[in-house]
Amino acid sequence: MGDKITWSQEQLKCLLETCIEEVNKVGRKGLSMHKDSWTKLGCVFKERFGMELSQKQMKNCYDNLKAKYIGWTYLKNKTGIEQALEHLMKVPIKPKIPTIPECVEKLQVLQLEPEDPLRLAAYHVFGGVTSAREL
């Protein structure tokens, strides 16, 4: 069971739909679902896909999707929908790749704080910048 699972779009959709259905029916336990809800989700996956998954595997998938959504929402709010979609699809919408000075200029327009995670990530992505202060 410790193997990493590659989830298909259909499986992810099933996971999210079943989680939504269970939360609407039963509610939550803190930030997660009740143990019985995870058990039901496991039964649904066994029935539909022939997969036997542990609660940990399903929760890891759910938590990863949640983290991606939170990150995407943050990125969308900071940079706009177009850049967020580029990040989500991992395929540039515009064929032109921006230069380091263009990226620095865009980051300055956003007026991000020096310790902002997006600014720090940009520093690491565009390693050609000699100092984080240039960002």
N, C-alpha and C positions, 0 to 999 in steps of 0.2 A: 503494500500500500504506500510506501514512501515515495513512489514515483510521481514525477510532475505530469500533470494531465494537460493535454492540449484540448481546449474547449472549442467546439464548433459554434457557429452563430446560432444554430437551432438549439443547442444545449444551453447557451447563455440566455437565450430568450425564454426557454422553459424554466431555468433557474430563477430569473427575475419575475416572471409571471407567477410562479408558484410562491415565491417569497412575498410578493404583493398580496396575493390571495390569502396566505396564512396570516400576515400582519393585519389585514382587514378583518379576518374572522376571529383570530385569537388575541391579537395584540403583540406587544414586545415584552421582552425581559431586559430592561436596561436599554442598551443600544442594539441588542441582537434579538433573535427569535427564541421562542421556547424550545426546549429539547424535543418535545413531541412534534413541533413544526419541522425541525431538521430531520426527524425520523420519517415524517410524511414526504418530505422533499426527496429523501433517499429512496423511498418506495416508488415515487414518480419516475425517478431516473432509472431505476432497475426495470420498471415496466416499459417505459418508452424507449430507452437506449441500451438496456442490458448492462448497465454500468453499476457496480457496487461501489459506492463512495462513502467515506467516513464523514462524520459531521465536520471534522477539521478541514478536509479537502473542500467541502462545499462552502464552509465559512470563509476559508482562504480566498476562494474564487469571488465570493460576495464582497469581502473586504477589499480585494484588489480592484473590482469594478467600482466600488464606492470611492476609493482613493483616486482612481483615474477620473471619475466624474468631478470630484472636488477640485482636482488639479486643473481639469479642463475648464471648469466654471471660473476658477481664479484667473487662468490665462485669458479666457474670453473677456472677462471684466477689465483686465489690465491692458490688453492689446487689441481687442476687437475680435469680431467673429471670424474674419478671414484668416488671421494668424492662428486662431484656436483650431479652426478646421484643418489647416495645414498640419498642425501638430497632431491632431486626432487621427488624420488619415495617413500621416507620415509620408505624404507625397506633396511636394510644393504645388500650390495652385498656380503661382506665377513661375514661369520657367527661369527667371533671372534670380541668381543667388546674390543677396546683398553683400556689399563689402563691409569690412570691419568699421570704417568710419560711418557708413550709413546706419549700421546697427547701433553704434554709439550715439548717433544723432537721434534715432528713434527712442532709445532708452532715456535720453535726456528730456525728450518731449514728455515722456510718461511721468517725469519727476518722481522717480522711485527713491526711497530712502536707501542709504548706503548698505544697510543690512537686509534689505528686501530680498527674499529668496529668488525672485525672478532676475534681479540685477546680478546676484551672485552666480546664478546658473549661466547667465549670458557671459559673465567673465570667464567661466570655465569652457563654455562652448567656443567662444571666440578667443582662443588662447594667444592670438597675435597681439593682443593688447598687453602692454608691458606692466601696467599697474591697474589695480581695481579702482583707483581714484580716477582713471580716465573714463570709466564707465559712469 
